[in-house]
Amino acid sequence: MAEVICNTSPIQYLYQLGMLDVLPKLSSKIIIPPAVTDEIAVGKNLGVSLPDLGTLDWVTIRRPASESALPLITDLGEGETEVLMLALELRDSVVILDDDLARRVAKALKIRHTGTLGVLLDAKRAGLVPKIAPLLDQLDALRFRLAPHTRAAVLKLAGE
């Protein structure tokens, strides 16, 4: 996987699955914008199980250079907005986000993107996880929104 810019929810869910360590195994560089670090800090303060990003030596925190790089889309969160702004600056990167609107914006801006499920599929293809079905069950228990047809498609792609 190319250089990766990651949003909050994939970090949260991969961490809660015990799978956060697959990110540096799949990509040479993991970039997180300051808004994502802020969102993670807020979540940790609320008692959500989240990583301490300061202990992850494979994470690079990078602020977007231009605040005007992304058209004003008021329905996006700060994390999604900064992730997309960085992606416009780093055109060879891949963004990891789960938010539907953010993914549609990424598609419209021709930004390569994936989500938590895509990372899990890449991890399986790389031999880092033996099966995806148990991880999908765990995601369901964590209240990750996963439509039945999406689950079936992911399992089919995983050969399960």
Sequence and secondary structure as in RCSB ss.txt:
>XXXX:A:sequence
MAEVICNTSPIQYLYQLGMLDVLPKLSSKIIIPPAVTDEIAVGKNLGVSLPDLGTLDWVTIRRPASESALPLITD
LGEGETEVLMLALELRDSVVILDDDLARRVAKALKIRHTGTLGVLLDAKRAGLVPKIAPLLDQLDALRFRLAPHT
RAAVLKLAGE
>XXXX:A:secstr
   EEE HHHHHHHHHTT TTHHHHH S EEE HHHHHHHHHHHHTT     GGG TTEEE   S TTSS   TT
S HHHHHHHHHHHHSTT EEE   HHHHHHHHHTT  EE HHHHHHHHHHTTS S SHHHHHHHHHTT    HHH
HHHHHHHTT 
